[in-house]
C-alpha cells in the first residue's frame, strides 16, 4: 500500500510519502472513522492488518480471517467495528481505537 500526499502539486504525485509492505497482494483499505491516522487493509493471504500511518515500521496488528485460508476482498471500519468480506463469507469484529 502506498500513501501519497495530495497537498503537493500534481506534477510531484509520482513521489510517494510512505509505503506499507504486505507479504501478499492487498485487496482493500478502509480509514478509521475517528482517527484518520489508522487504516485497516485486507489481502489475498486472508490477513487483515491495522496500520498507523505515522509509522512505517509495520502493521500494528494482524488478524487471520477464516483461518487465513480464503482471500479478504472487502473491509470497512465504522464506529469501532470492522466488517470483513471475502471468499470465506462475512465477519464483524469490534476494534478499539486509540484516543487522541
PyMOL commands that set and color helices and strands:
alter all, ss='L'
color gray80, all
select helices_A, chain A and resi 10-12+65-68
alter helices_A, ss='H'
color red, helices_A
select strands_A, chain A and resi 2-3+18-19+26-31+38-43+47-52+61-64+72-78+81-86+89-94
alter strands_A, ss='S'
color yellow, strands_A
deselect
rebuild
show_as cartoon
